[in-house]
Amino acid sequence: MYKFMLGGERERVRGERESEMEGGIDATTRRDRWGYPVRTASDACIAAIDAYYDQVLAYGRDRAVILRAARHDPSCVLANALAAHFLAGKDPAESSRLLGAASDSLDNATPYEGAVFGAISCLVADDRDDDLAVDRHFELLKEFPKDLLSLKRAQTLCFYMGRPDLSLNLVQENLEGWPMLRGLQEKDWVSTAVTFGHSIMYTHNWWHVAVCYLEGDSPLDKVLEVYDHCIWKELERSDAEPAEVYVNALALLMRIYVRDHMHHIAERLMSLANVFKDESMWHVEWHLDVLALWALASTKETSKAEGLLKSIKSRFSLMSRKKQQQMQSAIRLAEAIYEYGRGNFQSVFDLLGPDFDAIGFKMIGASDEQLDVFNEVWYIVLLNIGQFSKVIEEVKKQVCKRGAPFLWQLLEKAYSMEGRSDAPLAGERAKVLEAASK
């Protein structure tokens, strides 16, 4: 259907768009926040769509408002398409129904709605092709550059693909839409974003704080206080986004675990592992699955860990050949982290090879700083299999970038195991950094 909208009817569609943008809006059409025409006679529907824009761009807590838009006008293509995307990871069946409803009304849609529908359809398809989805967003934004929601959606996709170059191109090619930011910044909800209103921003920013404490070798109690009161406690909120909270919780506990503090986090990790015994929590996103594999394996929930890994591989087998090529490394990382959780260090080395660098694994949907922990896992693996020279080589690269006490401690240990005389110097450096951080 979307190809039809972009194909033989392009001239008709272009004419309609030009007429509508010149003011030819009838009683069954409204304009959204960007000024683009949307086929609906419901003021409540368009108001809910605009509210959804605000919530997404401000990391607000009421993004479910888009479901109200679809209820206010079940025939509105834009409302149904946006609602389908919102529910794609939460309720696939309802997401599919909403996308079907959008498709059924596509003949009556405006060209803008058709373009959004086409871009979202690529994102929620069973045989999703990320490259095609990016192309559709480029096409959409070329025609409708003021649509900041679609720009954000496209940039999020680029992030999960590990393609910052594409993200930059999107912005550079669509600068016409960016003056809208001035209007957005004047709205009250921008101040809400600054206070980290949504659980995604709230817990992730506290995760950054906790990581800083760890990097500075602050007392572990201080780190765990952040975990308990600013991350885990967020789950008590009725409007929390559990998946995002779990990502931040697991990522923090893994960093603590790597630093050999398992006895301090055993109960917390067990609580998290229990969450992922529920298979409905699987496959929300790749990063979360990888962390969940570690949590299950390290708490001896071996059968569940094996089940999750098998399920990940099954989903991988259903991907297109192109997508499999993109995600092959992610499968390897998942297998390695599973083995790490079980304490099989040689298996981890065999899976990842001698030249592992986590920075090349952005396809799991993690930032550089989130990926750092997998490099730390790698250093511990190298130490445990006697690859001391390799540890020294790799860690020396890292201390030039961020001279954290933990890295200097690893360096001291590797030097000592090799019987090198510079081990005390590394140890002293670690102590100096620890003192400076207190």
C-alpha positions, 0 to 999 in steps of 0.5 A: 500500500505504501509503495502505491502511495509513492509510486504511480499516484505520486503526482496526484499525491503531490497535488493534494499536498500542495492544495492542502498546504495552501489552505484547502482543508475541509471539515474532516481535516485538522492540522497537527502541531507541525502544521501538516494535514491529518484526516480527522473531524475529531478535535480530541483526536488531534489534541491527543496526537499533539499531546503525544508529540509533546510527551515523546519529545520531552520524555514525558510519562503519559505517552499512552495518550496516543491510544486515546487519539485512536479511540477518539477517531478509529479511522484516523490513519495517523492516530492508528499508526502512531499508536501501533508503533507505541504498542509494538514492543508492549502488545504486538497483537494490538499493535498489529490490529491498529496498523491494520486499521490504519491500512484500511483507511489509507485511501482517505489519508493525507499524503503526510499520513501515508508517509508516516504510515509507510515509515512506521510499517517498516519498523514494526514489520515481522521481517523488519529491515532497518536499512529500509526503515531508515530510507523511508524516514529519509523520504518522509522527512524530505517531504515533511521536514518539520516532523520532529517526532519522525526525526526522533524516531529515525535517530533512535533507529540509527542509535540501535543500528550503531550508525551515528553517521546516518543520524547526523545525515538526517539532521543535516538534510532536514534543518528546515524543521529545526526552527520548530525547536524554539517554539517547543523550548518555550513550552512548560514541558521542556522544564519537565524534561530537565527534571527527568520526568520520565523513568527512562531519563530519571533512572538512566541519569541516576545510572550515570551518577552511580557509574561515576561513584564506581569510577571514583571508587566511592564507598559501595554503599553510596552506589547501592543507595542510588540503585535502591532509591533512584533506580529500583524504587522507580518500579513502584510508580504506576507509570514507570517503563519497566524495561528501561528501569531493568536495563539500568538496574542490570547494567549497574549490577554487572559493573559491581559484579565485575569489580568482585562485589557479588556478595554485596548484590546477591539478593538484588541480582536474584530479584532481577533474575526472577523478573526474567524467568518470566518469558514475557520480559524477553526480547523487548530489546537486545541490550536487555536480553544480553544483560538478562542472560548474565543475570540468569546464568550468574544466579544459577538459573541455568535452564531459564538462561539456556531457554532465553539464549535458545529463543534469541537464536530462534528469532535470529534464524527468522531474520532476513539474511541482511539482518542476520549479517548485521546482528551476527556479532550480537549473537556472539556477544549473547553467547559469551555473556551467558558463558561469563555468567556461568564462569566459563572464561575460556569459552568467552575468549573462544567466542569473542576472539583475541581482538574483542572491543565492545565499541563495535557492538552498538547493534545491541542498542547501547551507548559507548558508556553502556558498552564499557562494561563488556570491555571490563568483562573482557579484561576479567576473562583475560586475567582468568585465562592467564592472558596477562600481556593482553590485559596490559596491552588493552588496559593501558589503552583505556587508562589513557582515555579514563584513568579510573582506579579500577583500571589501574588496579587491573593493571597492577594485578596483571603486572604482578602476575607477569612478575613485572617491577612496575606493578607497585607504580600502578598500585600507587596510581590507583591509590592516588586516584581513590584518595582524590575521589573521596 
